[in-house]
């Protein structure tokens, strides 16, 4: 019996088919990369070939622009999350430093 539901497998494969990297997908889902690759192989997915020269076909260019915009939005969102996390932990650290300094002064 599989440890993953059929729905989970289908959703994981769909993420990759929709453009997410298999390594990243497996890591985010907390599963072995090799398992995801097996599911992708069974689904007939092939790793995209490296992109060559830019196409002059407007439809291809529009699809590439759409994908790049999606990637940019995700990167900006990740950057904003990291900035907020950094600020949060910096503030937390400063509060911890002050309290330890206060403790030293009261023991003197």
N, C-alpha and C positions, 0 to 999 in steps of 0.2 A: 504494500500500500504506500502510495506517495505521501510525503510529508507536506506537500503543497497542494492546495485545492486547484481545480481546473481553472477557476476564475482568476486566481492569483497568477498562474502560469500564463494565461491569455493576456492579462494586464501587463505583466512584465515584458512579454514579447512585443506587445503593442507600443510600449514606451520606446523600445529600440527601433522598431519599424518607423515610428514617428520622428526619429532623428536623434534620440539620446544615445550616448555612448554605452556599449554593453558593460564595460568595466564600472562606470559610474552607476549605472542602473543596478547592477548586482550589489555594489557597495551600499547604495542607498536603501535597498530592500533587505540588506543583511543576509545575503545568500551567496553561495559559491559562484564565482564567475563561470566555472566550467559547466555548472548545471544550467545556467542561463544560455550559454553557447549551445548546449545540447538541444534545448527547447527551440532556439532560433534555427538550428540546422534542420530540425524536424518540420519547422514551419516554412522552410525553403528560403530563409533570409540569407543574403550574401553581404559580406562587408563591402561598403561602397568603395569603388576605385578612387585613388587620389585624383583630385580635380586637376584637369589640365588647363589649357588656356581658356580664357573667358569666351563664352558663347556669344554670338551676335543675335541669337534668337530672343526676341523680347519676352516670350513666355518663360524661357529658361532663366533669363536675367531677373525677371519679376519674382520667380520662385526663390532664387538665390538671395535677393534683397529681403524677401519675407523671412527666410531662415536666419539671415544675419541680424535682422531686427529682433527676432525672437531670442537669439543668443545674447544680443546686447541687453535686452530687457532683463534677462535672467542674471547676467553678470552684474548689472547695476543693482538689482535687488540683493544679490549676494554681498556686494560691496557695502550696501547700506546696512545690512544685517551685521556684518563684521564691524563696521564703524560703531554701531550701537552697542554691540557686545564689548568692544574694546573700551568704550566710554564707561559702560557699566562696571566692568572689572577694575578699571582704573579708579573709579570712585569708591568701589568696595575696598580696594587696597589702601587708598588714602584714609578711609575711616578706620581700617584695621591698624594702620601705622599710628594714627593719632591716639587711639585707645591704648596701644602698647606704650606710647610715650607718656601718656597720662598715668599709667600704672607705675612707670618708673619714677615719676615725680612724687607720687603719693607714698612710695616706699622709702623715699629719702628722708 
